[in-house]
Structures are given as structure tokens and as C-alpha cells.
Amino acid sequence: MGSHVTGYDNALKALVTNLSEESDSDNANNRLNIIPGMVNPGDVLEIKQMLDSMNIAYTILSDISETLNAPLILPKPPFPSGGTSVSEIEDCANACGVISLCEHAGGSAAVFLKRKYGMASDTICPIGVSNTDRFLDSVCNMTGAEIPYSLEQERGRLIDAMVDVHMKTCGKRAAIFADPDIALAEFVIELGMKPVIVSSSTASRKFLQKAKSVTDCCEILNGRDLYELQRAVKSNEVDILFGNTKCTPIAKDEDVAFVRCGFPVYDRVGYHRYGIMGYHGGVYLTDMITNAIQEWEERG
């Protein structure tokens, strides 16, 4: 059966399985494959901007940064520009490596490319300082590129933002409902928060193992629904909840701070335009978290 995450993963694997073609030449095309998973157009744009600053050629499988955030230009074309072409998907077999940002939503495609074509492969969701560090290190190892000073500056701005708000975030008890990835939990720990609930509606043995490795004394809800999440929020003295729009009633009922993230978010305008990945996206996420806490405290 599975979930929307499983369906996305199967679709991406089917694309590369049926369309990728290894060239006759022994030379790789020196491009890097990035499989973003179920993220916002803003997240894909953040990844592209980091890679552009490193002068790296890349293929996004698949690129929604323009197709799902297209400008209104007349006469209106039948299809928006941008995206990933069939020829680019075919050529992804000749890349120097592949990085999947969401292991359960696109990770299977990365495994296929590694096994069939022998390319380097990694899975990293670049949310927060340490995960973005790991992502860029992996990019450098696969491509031979160097991290520019502009990204070092962005890293410093994120750390500065985190230090500025530590008096608001430190010690807060967090409940996280997301697709099966623990990168967000790792970031809230960097902010001094304590994840007391880590939950996903998609059951995964890997998610369970990683959640246990990231934090102890935490209730892990693996493949559970929102009813189970609300029960856990009631019993764990939660201060702040992270989740999609469908978590809104829980935040209201339990009177906790609420940060909208994940898929879907449809009760706020413009959410899709902004990324939470990378150093720059981390600043935006830090601001969202802090403002949510302040609004909660102001309600008294």
C-alpha cells in the first residue's frame, strides 16, 4: 500500500529506470544528479543557488523550481518553462554522482543509479548547519569543487541567527510530524530544543532506527496517524509542534506554538516560494520557529 511518499519514490525510480541511458563513451558528463524529493520549489531553488555558486553542472530529478512557481507572462504558454527534460533524464546515467535529499522520496532512484551505473551516491537532507555541511562535503567529494566564501558567509549568518534567538528556542519541547526523515529533528537539537515526539505517517524501519539514534527519551510514532499524534502531544507537555496544515487543529486544541512545514501546506500564502534547506533556508526556518514561539507566548 504505502503513502504519497511511497508513490513519489516509485515514480522517480520508474523515470530513471526506463529513461536513463549510458553513453558509449567511458567519460562521465561531469554533472551531479540531485534528487530533491517532495520539497517546495523554494527548496530546489536554494539547492540550485548553492551549486551555481560552486560552478557545478547538475541535473535536478526533477526540477520544480520554475514549473511550480512560474511567472505570469502573456501570452500564457501551454506549459511553463523550466523543469527537467527527457534528454537530461536520459543523460543522468553518465553523471559523476547522485545525492538524494529525501531517502524515502527519491532514494530508490539514487540506489538504482548507483547499482546500475556505479556512480557515487549519498543521501543527505541539508536542513540545519551540520546537515548542510555534510551535503556540501559530499558535493565536493563527488565533483572536486571547492566551497566558495559566499557559502561560508551564509553559514555564518545562520549560526548568528541561531545564537540571536537561543533564549527563545533553548529548552523548548518539540513534536515533529513529517515525512520519514529526521533532519528537522536534528536541526531543532542544534537550536537547543528537545524533540519529545518524532512522528511520520509513512511506516519505515530506517526512520525508526534513525530517530532512535538522534534522540533518546523521545516517543517515536512510526506509520501513525494524527489521532495518535494528538494523544502523544497531550501526554508529553509539548511547547511547539512542527507539521503540515493538517496538524493545525492539534496545535489549536493543545495550545502549542505551531510551525507549518512539510507537505501539504495550503492554509498560508506563499509558503511554497521559500526554502528551509541550506544555510539561507535555515535562517528563514529559524525565524519562522522563533516567531511562532513569540506569538504563542504573547497569547499567554
Backbone torsions as a table, in degrees:
resi	resn	phi	psi	omega
1	MET	NA	-76.2	179.9
2	GLY	79.9	-162.9	-175.9
3	SER	-139.2	-170.0	175.9
4	HIS	-59.7	-31.3	178.2
5	VAL	-66.1	-44.7	178.3
6	THR	-61.1	-42.3	179.5
7	GLY	-62.8	-42.8	178.2
8	TYR	-62.5	-44.5	-179.4
9	ASP	-60.6	-44.5	179.2
10	ASN	-63.5	-39.2	-178.7
11	ALA	-65.3	-44.5	179.4
12	LEU	-65.1	-40.2	177.8
13	LYS	-63.7	-40.0	178.8
14	ALA	-63.2	-38.4	179.2
15	LEU	-60.1	-52.2	-175.8
16	VAL	-74.0	-30.5	179.2
17	THR	-65.5	-40.6	-173.9
18	ASN	-93.9	-19.3	-175.3
19	LEU	-111.3	-27.5	-175.9
20	SER	-67.2	137.7	-178.8
21	GLU	-137.5	124.2	177.9
22	GLU	-77.0	133.2	-178.7
23	SER	-75.1	164.6	178.9
24	ASP	-69.7	-26.9	-179.4
25	SER	-72.2	149.0	177.3
26	ASP	-80.6	-8.2	-175.0
27	ASN	-87.8	133.4	174.1
28	ALA	-72.7	160.1	-179.9
29	ASN	-83.3	1.8	177.9
30	ASN	63.2	19.2	174.1
31	ARG	-95.6	158.4	178.3
32	LEU	-113.5	127.9	176.4
33	ASN	-84.7	130.6	174.5
34	ILE	-120.9	125.0	176.5
35	ILE	-110.4	100.9	-171.2
36	PRO	-74.9	-28.4	-176.5
37	GLY	83.2	-161.0	-176.3
38	MET	-85.9	81.3	-178.5
39	VAL	-125.2	177.9	179.5
40	ASN	-81.2	156.2	170.6
41	PRO	-53.0	-36.0	178.2
42	GLY	-62.7	-34.4	177.4
43	ASP	-67.4	-43.3	178.4
44	VAL	-61.6	-40.1	179.0
45	LEU	-63.6	-39.8	177.1
46	GLU	-60.4	-44.0	179.8
47	ILE	-63.5	-44.1	-179.6
48	LYS	-62.9	-39.6	-179.4
49	GLN	-66.9	-37.1	176.1
50	MET	-64.6	-45.8	-179.3
51	LEU	-66.9	-37.7	176.9
52	ASP	-62.0	-39.4	-179.9
53	SER	-66.8	-19.1	178.3
54	MET	-98.0	3.3	-179.7
55	ASN	57.2	44.2	-179.0
56	ILE	-104.6	133.9	172.4
57	ALA	-82.0	136.6	-173.8
58	TYR	-148.4	162.2	172.6
59	THR	-127.3	123.5	177.9
60	ILE	-93.2	123.6	-179.3
61	LEU	-114.7	90.9	-0.9
62	SER	-118.0	158.8	-169.7
63	ASP	-91.6	108.6	179.7
64	ILE	-105.8	7.7	-173.4
65	SER	-64.7	-28.2	178.3
66	GLU	-108.6	-37.3	-175.7
67	THR	-67.5	-30.8	178.2
68	LEU	-103.6	10.1	174.6
69	ASN	-146.4	50.8	-172.4
70	ALA	-81.9	147.4	175.9
71	PRO	-74.1	157.3	174.8
72	LEU	-92.2	106.2	-178.7
73	ILE	-128.7	131.1	-179.8
74	LEU	-101.5	142.8	-2.7
75	PRO	-70.4	141.9	-175.3
76	LYS	-70.9	125.3	179.7
77	PRO	-72.5	157.1	178.6
78	PRO	-64.3	-30.5	177.0
79	PHE	-133.8	143.6	178.2
80	PRO	-69.0	153.3	177.3
81	SER	-74.6	168.8	-179.9
82	GLY	93.7	-159.9	-178.7
83	GLY	86.5	-171.9	180.0
84	THR	-114.2	125.0	-176.1
85	SER	-80.0	163.0	177.4
86	VAL	-61.9	-39.9	-179.8
87	SER	-63.9	-35.1	177.6
88	GLU	-68.1	-38.5	176.8
89	ILE	-65.9	-40.6	177.2
90	GLU	-59.6	-41.8	-175.4
91	ASP	-79.1	-8.0	-178.4
92	CYS	-63.3	-18.6	178.1
93	ALA	-66.5	-20.4	-174.8
94	ASN	-101.1	11.7	-178.4
95	ALA	-73.9	163.9	178.9
96	CYS	-81.8	-16.0	-179.8
97	GLY	-177.1	173.8	179.3
98	VAL	-142.1	136.6	175.6
99	ILE	-125.0	123.4	176.2
100	SER	-98.6	128.8	-177.9
101	LEU	-85.7	-24.7	179.2
102	CYS	-129.0	107.2	-171.4
103	GLU	-57.2	-37.1	-175.1
104	HIS	-91.5	-9.8	179.3
105	ALA	-125.3	77.9	-177.6
106	GLY	118.5	-13.3	-179.4
107	GLY	-62.1	-33.8	-179.9
108	SER	-64.5	-35.0	177.0
109	ALA	-65.4	-39.7	178.4
110	ALA	-64.6	-41.5	178.0
111	VAL	-61.8	-41.9	178.6
112	PHE	-60.5	-47.8	-178.6
113	LEU	-62.7	-38.0	178.6
114	LYS	-66.0	-46.7	-175.5
115	ARG	-71.1	-40.5	-175.6
116	LYS	-79.8	-38.8	-172.8
117	TYR	-111.7	-2.9	174.9
118	GLY	71.2	18.6	-179.0
119	MET	-79.9	156.9	176.4
120	ALA	-63.2	146.8	-176.3
121	SER	-144.1	145.7	176.6
122	ASP	-152.3	158.9	176.8
123	THR	-129.4	112.7	-178.5
124	ILE	-145.5	128.7	174.2
125	CYS	-100.5	106.0	-171.1
126	PRO	-79.8	67.1	173.5
127	ILE	-109.3	122.4	-179.3
128	GLY	94.6	178.9	-174.3
129	VAL	-70.8	-57.7	-172.7
130	SER	-65.9	-38.6	179.8
131	ASN	-69.5	-37.4	175.6
132	THR	-68.3	-37.8	173.8
133	ASP	-56.3	-47.0	-179.3
134	ARG	-64.1	-40.7	179.0
135	PHE	-60.4	-48.5	-178.2
136	LEU	-67.6	-36.5	175.7
137	ASP	-60.9	-41.9	179.5
138	SER	-66.0	-41.0	177.1
139	VAL	-59.7	-44.4	-179.7
140	CYS	-64.7	-41.1	-179.6
141	ASN	-64.3	-35.7	-177.8
142	MET	-80.0	-31.8	-171.5
143	THR	-110.1	-17.6	-175.6
144	GLY	80.7	5.7	-179.7
145	ALA	-76.0	166.6	177.0
146	GLU	-116.5	152.0	-179.8
147	ILE	-79.3	121.3	-177.5
148	PRO	-75.5	163.6	-179.6
149	TYR	-62.8	-30.4	-179.6
150	SER	-61.0	-36.2	177.9
151	LEU	-75.7	-32.1	173.9
152	GLU	-62.9	-37.9	177.0
153	GLN	-65.1	-43.2	178.7
154	GLU	-62.1	-39.3	177.4
155	ARG	-60.8	-43.8	179.3
156	GLY	-64.1	-37.0	177.9
157	ARG	-65.4	-38.7	177.9
158	LEU	-64.3	-45.6	179.5
159	ILE	-62.3	-40.3	178.4
160	ASP	-62.5	-42.1	178.6
161	ALA	-63.0	-39.4	-180.0
162	MET	-66.8	-39.8	178.8
163	VAL	-66.3	-40.0	-177.7
164	ASP	-59.8	-31.2	-172.7
165	VAL	-111.1	11.4	-173.8
166	HIS	-61.6	-28.4	-179.9
167	MET	-68.9	-19.5	177.5
168	LYS	-91.0	-36.2	-172.5
169	THR	-93.2	-30.5	-172.4
170	CYS	-61.9	128.4	176.5
171	GLY	87.0	-7.1	-179.9
172	LYS	-68.8	140.3	-178.8
173	ARG	-93.8	121.1	-170.1
174	ALA	-113.4	142.0	169.7
175	ALA	-114.8	130.9	-174.6
176	ILE	-123.2	121.4	175.8
177	PHE	-117.7	113.9	-173.7
178	ALA	-153.4	174.4	170.1
179	ASP	-62.6	158.9	-168.2
180	PRO	-67.1	76.3	174.7
181	ASP	-147.9	144.2	-173.0
182	ILE	-106.6	11.8	-178.2
183	ALA	-61.5	-39.1	179.5
184	LEU	-65.1	-38.9	176.7
185	ALA	-62.6	-38.8	178.4
186	GLU	-65.1	-36.4	179.9
187	PHE	-70.6	-40.4	179.9
188	VAL	-65.4	-28.9	173.8
189	ILE	-66.1	-40.4	175.9
190	GLU	-59.6	-30.4	179.0
191	LEU	-82.2	2.1	179.5
192	GLY	86.1	7.7	179.4
193	MET	-86.3	165.8	-179.9
194	LYS	-119.4	110.3	174.9
195	PRO	-69.5	118.6	178.4
196	VAL	-105.6	-16.1	174.9
197	ILE	-139.7	128.0	172.1
198	VAL	-124.9	119.3	-169.6
199	SER	-134.1	145.9	173.7
200	SER	-144.9	142.0	177.7
201	SER	-81.4	-10.5	178.2
202	THR	-100.8	114.3	-178.4
203	ALA	-67.5	135.0	-178.5
204	SER	-157.1	127.8	176.7
205	ARG	-66.4	-38.2	179.7
206	LYS	-65.1	-40.6	177.5
207	PHE	-60.1	-43.7	-179.6
208	LEU	-61.6	-44.8	-179.2
209	GLN	-65.2	-43.4	-178.3
210	LYS	-69.1	-38.9	178.7
211	ALA	-61.3	-39.5	178.2
212	LYS	-66.6	-33.6	-178.0
213	SER	-76.2	-26.3	-176.5
214	VAL	-81.2	-41.4	-175.7
215	THR	-145.5	138.8	174.7
216	ASP	-100.0	169.3	-178.8
217	CYS	55.9	38.0	-179.1
218	CYS	-123.5	137.4	176.4
219	GLU	-81.4	123.7	-177.5
220	ILE	-108.3	121.8	178.4
221	LEU	-108.2	104.5	-174.0
222	ASN	-105.4	111.6	-177.7
223	GLY	71.2	34.4	-179.1
224	ARG	-107.6	165.0	-177.0
225	ASP	-101.1	-176.7	-176.5
226	LEU	-69.5	-25.9	176.0
227	TYR	-62.2	-45.3	178.6
228	GLU	-66.3	-36.2	178.3
229	LEU	-62.9	-44.8	-179.1
230	GLN	-64.8	-38.4	176.4
231	ARG	-59.4	-43.2	-179.5
232	ALA	-67.8	-39.2	178.1
233	VAL	-61.8	-40.7	178.6
234	LYS	-59.2	-39.3	-170.1
235	SER	-95.9	-0.2	-174.7
236	ASN	-118.3	11.9	177.2
237	GLU	51.5	55.1	-177.7
238	VAL	-77.4	141.4	174.8
239	ASP	-98.0	-35.5	-173.2
240	ILE	-143.4	139.2	-178.9
241	LEU	-117.1	133.7	174.8
242	PHE	-110.7	128.4	179.6
243	GLY	178.4	177.9	-179.6
244	ASN	-80.4	-176.7	-175.7
245	THR	-56.2	-32.7	-176.5
246	LYS	-68.9	-9.9	176.1
247	CYS	-87.8	-5.9	-176.2
248	THR	-54.8	-46.1	179.6
249	PRO	-61.1	-32.5	178.7
250	ILE	-66.2	-45.9	179.9
251	ALA	-60.7	-38.8	179.1
252	LYS	-70.5	-45.6	-177.8
253	ASP	-63.3	-40.1	-175.3
254	GLU	-94.7	-1.1	177.4
255	ASP	53.4	59.8	176.7
256	VAL	-123.0	158.2	173.5
257	ALA	-63.6	150.4	-173.2
258	PHE	-137.8	126.0	175.2
259	VAL	-113.9	117.2	179.1
260	ARG	-78.2	125.2	177.7
261	CYS	-159.5	161.2	-179.3
262	GLY	90.1	-162.4	-175.9
263	PHE	-126.7	130.6	-1.6
264	PRO	-98.2	155.1	168.4
265	VAL	-123.6	105.7	-175.2
266	TYR	-126.3	5.9	179.9
267	ASP	-106.6	14.2	174.1
268	ARG	-137.1	140.6	-178.0
269	VAL	-80.1	136.4	169.3
270	GLY	84.9	0.8	-175.5
271	TYR	-58.0	-37.2	-174.8
272	HIS	-66.9	-18.6	-175.0
273	ARG	-77.9	-17.8	-170.6
274	TYR	-113.8	140.1	179.9
275	GLY	-99.7	151.9	173.6
276	ILE	-112.1	2.8	178.9
277	MET	-92.4	158.9	-179.3
278	GLY	76.2	177.3	-179.6
279	TYR	-67.5	-44.9	-179.3
280	HIS	-64.0	-43.6	176.6
281	GLY	-64.2	-31.4	177.6
282	GLY	-64.4	-34.4	175.9
283	VAL	-63.9	-45.1	179.0
284	TYR	-61.7	-42.9	179.3
285	LEU	-65.4	-40.2	177.0
286	THR	-60.1	-43.5	178.4
287	ASP	-63.1	-43.9	179.4
288	MET	-59.6	-45.5	-178.4
289	ILE	-62.5	-47.1	-177.1
290	THR	-65.3	-42.5	179.2
291	ASN	-65.7	-36.1	177.0
292	ALA	-63.9	-40.4	178.4
293	ILE	-65.9	-43.2	-179.8
294	GLN	-63.7	-42.4	178.7
295	GLU	-63.3	-38.8	178.3
296	TRP	-64.5	-43.8	-179.9
297	GLU	-66.7	-35.3	179.7
298	GLU	-67.6	-27.1	177.7
299	ARG	-69.1	-20.7	176.7
300	GLY	76.6	NA	NA
